[in-house]
Amino acid sequence: VQLQASGGGLVQAGGSLRLSCAASERAFDRRNVGWFRQAPGKEREFVAILLWRRRSTYYAESVKGRFTIYRDNAKKTVYLQMNSLKPEDTAVYYCAAQGFMYDGTAYYTVSDYSLWGQGTLVTVSS
């Protein structure tokens, strides 16, 4: 049961990146999968989530309109498309999954997730 994040890198402000979170079957099937980020010296914060049942998406206010989360079921991968990147988006990005068949409304804190991938670093230069 694992998640593998990738796709980070160095990009100029205004640019785009797409992060990928490849999941094992048990980490992907009927689980909400989200993205968090952690900037240096700061706590890990919620970025986005895609709900497995309703296919709804929720975003942090700071990324709304710029980031899009979506999934490819055939590839068992969740993506985070990041556009119009800003220097303040610089952070290590983590993908995470909630409990199997979780259908609640708690999405926004680290403790709401039971599976975590390793981080991928995104650096946005000004």
Salt bridges, closest charged atoms under 4 A:
GLU25 OE1 - LYS76 NZ 3.03
ASP29 OD2 - ARG30 NH2 2.98
GLU45 OE2 - ARG37 NE 2.70
GLU61 OE2 - LYS64 NZ 2.68
ASP89 OD1 - ARG37 NH1 2.88
ASP89 OD2 - ARG66 NH1 2.74
ASP103 OD2 - ARG53 NE 3.29
ASP103 OD1 - ARG54 NH2 3.33
